[in-house]
Amino acid sequence: MRPAVKYQIFVSSTYADLQEERDNILYTILSMNHIPIGMELFNAADEDQWELISDAIRDSDYYVLILGRRYGSATADGIGFTEKEYDFACQTGIPVLAFLIDPSAPTAGTQNETDPMKLKQLNAFRDKVERNGKNAGFWRNAEDLGRLVSLSLQKQMDRKPGIGYIRASRAASPEILDEMATLSRENRVLRAELDRLSAGHNRSPHLMIALPPLFLPNISLPEKPVSLETVIPADVAGFISPDSISRYNNSLPTTEVFQTYLKSMRLYLCAKNAKQEISLTLSNEGTAKGTDIFVDLTFPDSIYVVSSHPHDVEKLFPLPKSPIPENPIETARTELRPRIRGLPYQGVFSLPESAFSPSPLKFFHNKDHWISVDAPHALRLHKASLLQTRQTHFDHSDGFAIIPTEIGTFFVNVSIICSEYPSPQFFKLQIEVATGEPHGR
């Protein structure tokens, strides 16, 4: 018995080396009373035909790939037409059946790839097909291939029936089509009315938070000092001894100590020059008021959240002690010339623990909202209520500031909960840190 629905099946392969195999598959599909379609209808070497080929694949119910030992002709961008057809079929979501030649199957010399570059592409293509799990079987000859295609297609049609085609005489009559159109219109009207009635019962807030971009000025750090020559310059001869130069050289910090100092010095300079008092915007884009709103923002490690009070910032990011000893030559020159002397050596750098573990800070401004800084990278906002279509701002008057320490694109983890939400809403916000002078300093 012939099937009432005929399926269109796109057959994709190289041509010159697989003519017998293609003929066998086309005959197999026709014997199943379905419609084969493939490169026989197109000029595979003409890229202008790609639009027609892609339309044919998109309109097909199944896609069959036959992969032998040649890669075939390539497009202008270097990818083979067969591989391009396979990738497109996978993207469209239609069922894909791939049949790969058995590695041990004998083939004629003209059926083997001789171009080293194309052979490399062929092997990569074959690996991709096997990784995708689209492989339906291995074949050794044309007859073996025809049998595999017939069995695999029938199984696929039973599991995932396509849309297919039917004869016009089997389609619905004009009267039935008119009745279906009338019922469809009535269904749309009833659905619209149901949505309208349901909207009044499904009112809820939709809370969002917006972050402005951040800016970080250029940060200049000292260079690692080098050892002094043992020969004393003539202009300070008699004022310093070789022992003082030896003590200086022996007191120079190790690379590890100096890098630790630079890291802390960078944090100090960022806190001093890049601290910015920004405005965070909380908005309600929903259809109902939100109450008892909590917003938790977790910034990346390169962005700090601090109290905007200068004393608190200095406490969290103190000026680190320099591990660099006084240069005896420069000290002698300073004493010989009437000018202001540099800062004395302060000993090996040591950063207080409070610089990395600040105490929680909370700033209450009114009963309606407050801000809490609970960790160096965490900020909590609270709003008593926010009407739909309204927004509110948390800014410098709420006593917090942001300190970026690196340039780039980062993501902030956001959690929002209110009395109307059944559970917290989680999402990520992108934040940009660009080179430039900070605003709101």
MOSUL-V515550 format. One record per run of one state. SS is the DSSP state (A for helix, B for strand, O for the rest). FROM is the first residue (numbers start at 0). TO is the last residue. Records with the same first field share a line. If there is no record, write none. Layout:
# MOSUL-V515550
SS = FROM-TO / FROM-TO
This chain:
# MOSUL-V515550
O = 0-4 / 6-6 / 12-17 / 31-33 / 41-45 / 59-60 / 67-67 / 69-72 / 74-78 / 92-93 / 101-107 / 112-114 / 131-133 / 139-140 / 159-163 / 165-166 / 170-172 / 199-205 / 210-212 / 216-232 / 237-238 / 240-240 / 251-253 / 273-273 / 276-278 / 284-288 / 298-301 / 307-308 / 316-326 / 336-351 / 355-359 / 364-367 / 375-376 / 386-389 / 394-394 / 398-398 / 404-406 / 417-423 / 435-440
B = 5-5 / 7-11 / 34-37 / 61-66 / 68-68 / 73-73 / 79-79 / 94-100 / 111-111 / 134-138 / 164-164 / 206-209 / 213-215 / 236-236 / 239-239 / 274-275 / 279-283 / 289-297 / 302-306 / 360-363 / 368-374 / 377-385 / 390-393 / 399-403 / 407-416 / 424-434
A = 18-30 / 38-40 / 46-58 / 80-91 / 108-110 / 115-130 / 141-158 / 167-169 / 173-198 / 233-235 / 241-250 / 254-272 / 309-315 / 327-335 / 352-354 / 395-397
